[in-house]
Amino acid sequence: MIRSTFRWRLSEEQLPEESGSYICITGVMIQHIHYSSKHKMFNCHDTDTPEEAKRTSIYVHAWAPMPGNVEKLMEEAWLQRCNG
């Protein structure tokens, strides 16, 4: 079992300072979503054009920094899934 404490921030009050992966509340779901500090939008990357960023961005009600242990476990699970 993994236990983590999240410090949630409302997106309307504060956005992340850095691009990267964050735990986000979107509607009724909690998801792992990328944030672009260049575009100041969730679900896009700094390398996206402004048009791509607008097209793929989604509304995030609240976000929290991704704990290091969660990100590492997600990467390991992804590699296991890809490698069968």
N, C-alpha and C positions, 0 to 999 in steps of 0.2 A: 504494500500500500504506500502511496506517495501522498504526503501532506504538504500543502503550500498555502500561504496566506497572501491574498492579493490586496493591494491598495488601489481601489478603483478611483478613477478620475472621470468626471463628466466631460464629454467631448466639447460641449458648448462653453465650458469654462476653461479648459486647458487641453492643448494637443501635445503629443510627444515632441521633444526637441530634436530627436534623432530618427532617421529612417531605420526600420527594422521590424522584427516580429513582435506582436503584442497579443495579449489575451483580450478579446473584445466582446461586448454584449451588443448584439444586433437583434432588435425585436425581442423574441423569447429564446434566442439561442446564444450560447457562449462559444466563440470561435477563435481560432488562431489565425490572425490576419496581418498582412504586411502593411506598413505605413510608409508613405513617402513624405519626408520633410520638405523636399523641393516643391511638391505640388500641394502639400498640406491636406492630403486625402488618404483614406484607407483603401486597401485593395488595389494599390498601384505601386509602381516602382519609380525611382528617380530617373531611370533611363527611358521611361515612357514619354511620348510626346504629350503636350497639353491635351490634345484631342483624345488620345488613348486613356489618359488619366481620368478625364471627365466621363468617358464611356464606361470604364470599368469600376469607378469608385462606388463605394456603398456607404450608407449612413451607419455610424457607430454611436450608440447611446453613451457607452462608457468603455474605458480601456484601462489596462494595468500592464506594467512591465512584465515581460516573460521571465519567470524564475529560471536561473541557469540549469537546474536539475530537470525541469520540464522540457526545455528545449533540447537538451542532450538525449533524453529518453525518446522524444518525438523523432529525432534524427535516426536513432538506432532502430526504432520501429519501422521507419520508412525504408531504411536500408534492408532490413529483414524482409519487408514486403516485396521490394524490388528484386531481391536475390532469391526469392522463393523460399 
